[in-house]
Amino acid sequence: MTDELAVLRADDQFFAALDEMFVGNLAPMKAVWSHAHDVIYMGPTQVFLVGWGPVLAAWEKQAAMKLGGSIEIMERHVTLGEEIAVVHHRAKAANAGISGNRVESSLRGTNVFRNEAGQWKLIAHHSDPLAFLHA
C-alpha cells in the first residue's frame, strides 16, 4: 500500500470513528488518534485543546451525548510528506441537536497525521461549520 493510500485509510477510519462516537462508542476514536502531548483538537464548537488528555475528554463528553448521525465526505485532498500528511475536507453532517431535532450542516476540516512506528496517527483535527452553505 502506498503512503497516500495509508493516509486515506487512516482518514476514513477517523470518519468511521466519528460515526461510532455519535452513538457513544469511543474505542475507534481512541485508536485513530496519537496519544502524544502535542495533539490538537479544534472542533466546530470553537474549542482549542492541546494534549491527549484534554482532547480525549472532549471526545468523551461528545460520545456521552449520543447524538446519533453521520458525516459524508464530499471532497478531499491529501498533501503527503515523509512523516506528516495533511488531509483537507468538505463534508455534510447530520446529527440530532441538543434539542433533539435533526440538524444538517456543511463542514470544512483539516486532519493532520503523523507516521508513528509505521502507522498514520491523527495529531490534529480542525473543523468549522459553513453556515452560509445548505447541507
C-alpha positions in Angstrom: 0.0 0.0 0.0 1.3 3.5 -0.8 1.7 6.1 1.9 -1.1 8.1 0.3 -3.5 5.2 0.4 -2.5 4.5 4.0 -3.2 8.1 4.9 -6.6 8.0 3.1 -7.4 4.8 5.1 -6.5 6.5 8.3 -8.7 9.4 7.4 -11.5 7.1 6.6 -11.0 5.4 10.0 -11.3 8.8 11.6 -14.7 9.5 10.0 -15.9 5.9 10.8 -14.8 6.7 14.4 -16.9 9.8 14.3 -20.0 7.8 13.3 -19.3 5.4 16.2 -18.7 8.3 18.6 -22.1 9.7 17.7 -23.7 6.5 19.2 -21.5 6.5 22.3 -18.7 4.1 21.2 -15.4 5.9 21.7 -13.0 2.9 21.2 -12.4 3.6 17.4 -11.7 7.3 18.1 -9.1 6.4 20.7 -7.5 4.0 18.2 -7.1 6.6 15.4 -5.5 9.3 17.5 -1.9 9.6 18.6 -1.8 9.8 22.4 1.0 12.3 22.4 1.3 15.6 24.3 1.2 17.7 21.2 -2.1 16.6 19.6 -4.6 19.4 18.8 -8.4 19.4 18.5 -10.2 22.5 17.2 -13.8 21.3 16.8 -16.8 23.1 15.4 -17.8 24.4 18.9 -14.7 26.6 18.9 -12.7 24.5 21.4 -8.9 24.7 21.1 -7.4 21.8 23.0 -3.7 20.6 23.2 -2.6 17.3 24.5 -4.1 13.8 24.5 -5.8 14.2 27.9 -7.9 17.3 27.1 -8.6 16.0 23.6 -9.8 12.7 24.9 -12.0 14.4 27.5 -13.7 16.4 24.7 -14.4 13.3 22.7 -15.7 11.5 25.9 -18.1 14.4 26.5 -19.4 14.3 22.9 -19.8 10.5 23.0 -21.8 10.7 26.2 -24.4 12.9 24.4 -25.2 10.1 21.9 -26.5 12.5 19.3 -26.5 9.9 16.5 -25.8 11.0 13.0 -23.2 10.6 10.3 -20.7 12.5 8.2 -20.4 12.2 4.4 -17.1 13.4 2.7 -17.9 15.5 -0.4 -14.3 16.4 -1.3 -10.9 15.5 0.0 -7.3 16.5 -0.8 -4.1 14.9 0.6 -0.7 16.6 0.9 1.9 14.0 1.8 5.3 14.3 3.4 7.6 11.6 4.8 6.4 11.9 8.4 3.4 14.3 8.2 0.3 14.2 6.0 -2.5 16.8 5.7 -6.0 16.0 4.5 -8.4 18.8 3.8 -12.2 18.0 3.6 -15.5 19.4 2.7 -18.3 17.3 4.2 -22.0 17.1 5.1 -23.1 16.2 8.6 -26.4 15.2 10.1 -27.0 14.8 13.9 -29.6 15.3 16.5 -29.1 18.7 18.1 -29.2 19.2 21.8 -32.9 19.9 21.5 -33.4 16.5 19.8 -34.2 17.9 16.4 -32.2 16.8 13.4 -29.5 19.3 12.4 -27.8 19.2 9.0 -24.7 21.2 8.3 -21.9 21.6 5.8 -18.4 21.5 7.2 -14.8 22.1 6.2 -12.0 20.5 8.0 -8.4 19.5 8.2 -6.8 16.4 9.6 -3.1 16.1 10.2 -1.5 12.7 10.5 2.0 11.7 11.8 3.7 8.5 10.9 4.3 6.8 14.2 6.1 3.5 14.0 4.7 2.8 10.6 1.1 3.9 11.4 -0.5 7.2 10.4 -2.0 8.6 13.6 -4.1 11.7 13.8 -2.3 14.5 15.6 -4.6 17.4 14.7 -8.3 17.8 13.7 -9.9 21.1 12.9 -13.4 21.6 11.6 -15.7 24.6 11.0 -19.4 24.7 10.1 -20.1 26.5 6.9 -23.3 28.3 7.9 -23.7 30.0 4.5 -24.0 26.7 2.7 -27.0 24.5 2.9 -26.4 20.9 3.8 
